[in-house]
Amino acid sequence: MRRKLAVALFFFACTGAAFAAAYDDFSRGVNAINRGDADAAILAFTAALATGDLAPGYVPNVHFDRARAYLRKGKCAEALFDLDEVVKVKADNVDVYLVRGAANACLNKSDAAVADFNAAIGLRPSAAIYETLAGYQWNIGQFPRAADNFAQAVNLAVKDDPRKPYILLWYAMSADRAGTLDQVKFAADVSKLDVDDWPAPLLDLYRGKMTVDKVYREAANRNAQTAINQKCEADFYVGEWQLARKNGAAAKPLLQQAVSECPHNIAAFTLAQVELKRQP
């Protein structure tokens, strides 16, 4: 009896030690990804999974967090593998579909990316998720669908959401490119906004209430840094406005200026790069 008890305690101790090691690796991975060290996170999460001794409840979390680390490194196929593993056991998790959508987008699997973003919307409709889907559809040139989903985002965004004027601007920009801009509805939506500063001049441009020259005068009528940022946005959005009017000769230099002059933390810098790749 004593021998059997000793053997049982030995295996319990070994199993407990293995679980402790796996949990320590998991904790190191979480700390690493939280401080932005993707390489260390991948190593730690991989070690945690390799033991085979993690409690089942931790395994999908490890796969999810390792996928996030892989995405930061641009290792999208590896991220997709991990996210597929998570979906097998967490098919009702919004964040998993959003991250898997990003991984599929990274791999140019547009149908799969759109399906993932739509799955997230099905679980938790929100302005932010509709905006994510619509932004991706704009990136791949699906302007009518982008416009429809930006319109949904506008409808769901709360009145005082600071993003709402830009979501509405993106609706106008996408619908203008698609040739489906409803000026009556757009004007009504703009009138509901509590915005008389930037980006109001850009909204007025798409309403036909402001000239391009006046947009640039409004952008410059600010302090130095704000003027730089708004000139950058003007270059991008006016460039898009010109493209909707089939005026690529006027649009392309503006988009090039946005790429060369925009601060890199301004969305227009990246968006102008996307657009330029579509231009002949």
Sequence and secondary structure as in RCSB ss.txt:
>XXXX:A:sequence
MRRKLAVALFFFACTGAAFAAAYDDFSRGVNAINRGDADAAILAFTAALATGDLAPGYVPNVHFDRARAYLRKGK
CAEALFDLDEVVKVKADNVDVYLVRGAANACLNKSDAAVADFNAAIGLRPSAAIYETLAGYQWNIGQFPRAADNF
AQAVNLAVKDDPRKPYILLWYAMSADRAGTLDQVKFAADVSKLDVDDWPAPLLDLYRGKMTVDKVYREAANRNAQ
TAINQKCEADFYVGEWQLARKNGAAAKPLLQQAVSECPHNIAAFTLAQVELKRQP
>XXXX:A:secstr
 HHHHHHHHHHHHHHHHHHHHHHHHHHHHHHHHHTT HHHHHHHHHHHHHTS S TTTHHHHHHHHHHHHHHTT 
HHHHHHHHHHHHHH TT HHHHHHHHHHHHHTT HHHHHHHHHHHHHHS  HHHHHHHHHHHHHTT HHHHHHHH
HHHHHHS TT TTHHHHHHHHHHHHHHHT   HHHHHHHHHTS  SSTTHHHHHHHHT S HHHHHHHHHSS HH
HHHHHHHHHHHHHHHHHHHTT HHHHHHHHHHHHHHS TTSHHHHHHHHHHHH  
